[in-house]
Amino acid sequence: MATQRLDKLDKQILRLIAEDARIPFLEVARACNVSGAAIHQRIQKLTNLGILKGSQFIIDPEKIGYETCAFIGLNLKNPEDFDQVVEALKRIPEVTECHYTTGNFDMFIKIYAVNNHHLLNIIHDKLQPLGLSSSETLISFHSAIDRQLPIVDGSVLSDNDD
């Protein structure tokens, strides 16, 4: 994957919208000392490059009754079934992330469940039928850090105007 080169204005825009995705474009324009149209163009460019992947409201799972967060390492009986397993995982609403990994697992997923009993049902009724040879579940007590990557000067995303 090629790294995109961003100039100082791109970085400033990213810093502002990462801090508050609901910030009005005109406020971003004022902070960057450019026109509102320039901000719209830059946001569109960053979206087209795949740097920005949209915006969303983030729902706190615990506030809507999902008290258990778990990470589960999965090993498949037939690793060639990865694509089918991923498609099946997409149909399990409690699965919020799925990663192909190195190390002890073929893939690693993140699940939210109402409680431990619900988690057990998901594992038994929805995950085991996918053809697992083994799995390991880690329950998260609390997320100590949950943030976006910072946009900093001298980062991998280097300035065009060097």
PyMOL commands that set and color helices and strands:
alter all, ss='L'
color gray80, all
select helices_A, chain A and resi 8-19+25-32+36-48+61-64+79-90+116-130
alter helices_A, ss='H'
color red, helices_A
select strands_A, chain A and resi 68-76+95-100+107-113+132-140
alter strands_A, ss='S'
color yellow, strands_A
deselect
rebuild
show_as cartoon
